[in-house]
Amino acid sequence: MSFVITTPLYYVNDKPHLGSVYTTIICDSIARYKRLKGEDVMFITGVDEHGLKIQRTANEKGIEPKTHCDEISEIFTINWKNWDISFDKFIRTSSKSHESVVNEFYERVKESNDIYMGVQKGWYCVGCEEFKDNPENSATYKCPIHQKNLEWKNEENLFFRLSKYQKQIEKIISEPSFIEPIERRNEIVNFVSKGLKDFSISRTNVSWGIPVPGHLNHTFYVWFDALLGYVSAISSNETESSLEMSINAGWPADIHLIGKDILRFHAVYWPAMLISAGMRVPKKVLGHGFLTREGQKMGKSLGNVLDPDQLLSRYGNDPVRWYLIKDISLGSDGDFQDKRFVDIINNDLANTIGNLLNRTSSMSRKWFDNKVPNNEKISTNNKLENFAKIAVEKYMHNFEIYKLDHAANEVLNLAINTNLYLNDNQPWLLVKEKDNLPFVKEIIYAVLESTRIIGLLLLPLLPELSSKINEQLGSIYKKEIPWEEQLRWGLLISNSSLPKPTPIINKLEYE
Ligand SMILES: [Zn+2]
C-alpha cells in the first residue's frame, strides 16, 4: 500500500510565493515522516497550466502560453530543488499523458450520464477561475482574494451534474476525518446544505486548454482538468498514462494538502467527479490557513510581499522550515514577523539545540578524551531517559494526526529538558571529585544520547540540521535500520570517538 500525498498543482501565473513554499514544506515533512515509518510514499506536486488567466498573462508578455508555462514550470522545479523538497512526481497539466487521462475520465463521466449542454450566466473572477454566487452590485464588486472586478459571462457550456451527488457528498463530508480542521469542515457542510448546483466544465472563449472531444471550440474548464493532475501524476511517465494505471499504482490520495481558498473544489466537486467516473475519493482534504506579514495581507499593491528566494538565500532552509512548521498551527492562519522569526530561530535552534550540542560535546572532549563516556547507569531510573521516551511517543502521536507544530515542540521540549538536566546535576562541579566519576559519565552519556534522539526526531522537520547534529555525535541515521528502532534509548556507542566540532547553526541578526 502506498501513501499518496499532494500539494496543490500551483497555478503558473507567477513563480512560487511564500504560501506555496509553506504548503510544499509541510507536505515534504509529512512525506519524509511517512518514509521514515517505512511507508511506500508517493509525494506529488506540479503545476496547473491552463486557463484564461495564463492565456492573458502570456499575451501580455507577448509570448505563447506554452513558452510562458515552460519558463514558470522550470522555475518551480528549480525552487523545489533549492528548498530540498523530496517530491516523487512533478506533473504538468500541459503534458500529453495528462491530456489522455482527462479525455478518458471525461468519457467515463459522460457514460454515467453526468454531462449535458447548458447556458452559463454569471459573474466570474478570472483570478479564481470561478463563478461567484450572486454578490451584491456585481459590476463594482471586487473579488476579496484578487481585488479585481468580476466579469459577466453568458455562454454555452457543458455541465456536470453535481446536484445528483448531493446525498453522497453529504455522507462523505460528514466523516470527521475527511475535511480538517473542523472549522473548514463546518464551512463546507454549510455550503453543501444549501443544495449543490451543477457546474460548467467547458469554456468556449479559452483556447489555452484541453479540447473537449466532439465539441469544437470547447476546452475543459481549468479546474476539471487540473484536479485530474493528481490522478495522472501517479501513472505519468514519458509516453503514456491511464486511469487504470493510476488506480493500480496507488489512487486514491491519502491527503490533499491545500489552502483554504480552494477547499470547495477539493472537498465537493472533486469527490463527485470521481464517484461519477467510478473511482475512489481521496481519504483526507487538509485545508491550511493564509499567511500574512506583520499582521497584514501580503500584496503587490502594499509592497510587502515576502520573497521566499530572498528568505532562503539569507537564512537558509532550516530556519525558514522551523518557523513555518513550528510557529503556525496547521489549519490556522499564520503571520510572518521578522523580529519574531529571528527570536524563534535564535532561541530554539541556536540557544537551545545548538548550545546543548556545543556544551556537551565540549565536556566530553575535555573529560573523556574526545569520546562518548561509558553508559554507567548509576541511577535506577534516569530522569532524562524517561523524558526522552515520553517525548518520542508524543511526537509520533502528533505527527500521525498532522499536528506538526506540536511534534516540533516535543523536540524543542526535549532539548529544553536536557539542558535543565545538565544544569540541575552540575557535572562541572561533580567532576572535581574522583568518586563522582561514574555519575558524571552517566550524566554526560544521557545528555549525548538525548541529543542524538533530538537529531533523529528532526529528520522529517529539518533534514539538514538533523544530519549535522548526528554527524557531530558520530552517530548518523542508518537507512537500513528502521528509524523507530534507532530512536530507542541507549544506542549511542560507549567509548566511540566524537568528530571534530563544527558550528551547526548561526545566530541571526535582526535588522
Ligand atoms: Zn478571485
Boltz pocket constraint, residues with backbone or C-beta under 6 A from the ligand:
constraints:
  - pocket:
      binder: B
      contacts: [[A, 125], [A, 126], [A, 127], [A, 128], [A, 129], [A, 143], [A, 144], [A, 145], [A, 146], [A, 147]]
      max_distance: 6.0
